Amino acid sequence: MNDAIRFGRVGRFVGTLTHATELGIEVTDATENALTLRLPYSEKIIGNPESRVIHGGAITTLMDTACGSVVICALPEFELCPTLDLRVDYMRAAEPDEPVYAHAEVYRVTRNIIFTRCEAYQGSRSRTVANCVGTFMRIGPEATPKSYRDLITGESE
């Protein structure tokens, strides 16, 4: 699978996630075992109205979405992989009026589990907002409804 196919699959997958579309999360890059998502700054994600700092829940959602989506980049066939565990460490508050990026990668794939890590940052990767590790359960392509699988892989077009 080439990077253009990965990018399309991840984009279609993220587009089916209501929370991601509500927050405006978009795919900026997808390669083998890695991807980057962008969360634009908006009024919807403000955690403190006085400081306009981004709510930690929006950052967690971005990172969970990135880790859950990056499995698409690592597997030869699309399969839904539910989150088993997600651990987030916050390094600093996300600055107002700037987008947040999440760079996720798969670092191990087993028959039953996929292991991921992710870094949320603003501007450059040296401005880390949070780090996380996530594990996802493999349920197999056959457990995903064919119509949804076809939508994500682009075979329904």
N, C-alpha and C positions, 0 to 999 in steps of 0.2 A: 504494500500500500504506500503510495507516495504522499508527500506533505499536503498537496492540494486536496486529496481525498480526505485526509485526516481533518484538515481545516473545515471542509464542508460538513463532515459528520459531526464534529464537535459543535459547529455553529447551529446545525439543525437540532442537536440534542439540547443545547442551552436554550434555544428558541422554544422548546416544549415545556420548559420549567417556568411556571407562572411567577414564582418569586424572583427568578433571574430577570425575566422580561420587565417586571414591575420596577426593579432596581436599575434597569438599563445595562446590565452586565453584557459585555460583548467579548468575543474572541479576537485577540490581536495576533496570535501566532500559535501554530500547532505543528510539531515535528514528532519524530519517533520518540516515544517515552516522555515527552515534555509539551507544555503549552503555557500560554500567558492569557489571562483574562483581565479586562479593564472594568472597574466600577466608577462611573462618572460621579462627581460631586453633585448632590441635589438636596433640596429641602427635605426630601423623604428620609434621608439617612442621618440627619442631624440628631445627635444624642443630647446635647446641651444647647438650648436656644441662646444662651448668653454668649458662650464661647464659639458656637457653631461647629464644635468638634464632632467628627463622625462617630456614630454609635458603634460600639463593639460588636453588636449583633450583625450589623451590615458587613463588617470585616469577616466575622465567622462565616456568614452565608457565602461571601465571595470565596473564601478559602475552601469551604466544603464543596462548593460547586466546581472549583478548579480541580481539587483532588478527585472528585467523582467523575469529572469529565476527562481527566488525563488518562484514565484507564482505556478510553476509546483509542488513544494514540498508541497504546502498548499491545492491544489484542488484535489478532488478525481478523476476527469476526466480532461484530457488535453484540454485546450482552449487557444487560442491566446488572450492576454490581452495587448492592445497597451498602451504606456506611455501617461498619461494625463499631469503629472507634475513631474519634477525632480529638486530638489533644492540641490546644492552641496556647502559645505563650506570647503575650503582648509585650512588646519592647518599648513602645511609646504611643502617644495619641496620634491619630491621623490628622493632619493639618486641614483646616477648612479650605474650601474653594479649589481643591486639587483632587484629581482622580487618584484612585488606589489601584495598583496592579497586583495580580497574584500570579507568580510563576510556580507551577507545580511540575513534579516529575515522578515517574514510577521508578522505584529502585529495586523492586523484587516482585516477581510474579510466580506464584505457586499454583498447583492444581485447584486449590480452594480459596486462596487469599491473594489480594494484591496490596502491596505496601507502597504508600506515596508520602511525599513531603512537599511542603509549599512555603513560600515566602511572600508575604504581602509587603509592598513598598510604595513609596511615592517618589516621583522624579527619577531616581536611579536606585539600583539595588543596594547601594550603600545606605540608603535611608529606610531601613527596615522598620515596619510598623508591627509585624507579628510573624511568627513562624508556627508551623504546625506539622504534625505527622498524622496520617490517616490510614486505616485499614478497611478494605472493602471485600465483601464476600462474593465469590464467583458463583453464579447460579446457572450458568450455561446459556448459550444462545437459544436453545429450544424452550427455555422457560420464559422468554420474552415474546409477547404476542407478535405474530408475523407482520401484521399491519404496522405496528410501531417500529419493528426492526427495519422494514422496508422504507419507512419514512426517514429514519436516521441514516440508513445506508444510501439513500437516494434512489432506490429501486422502484419507488412508487411514482416517480416523475415520468 
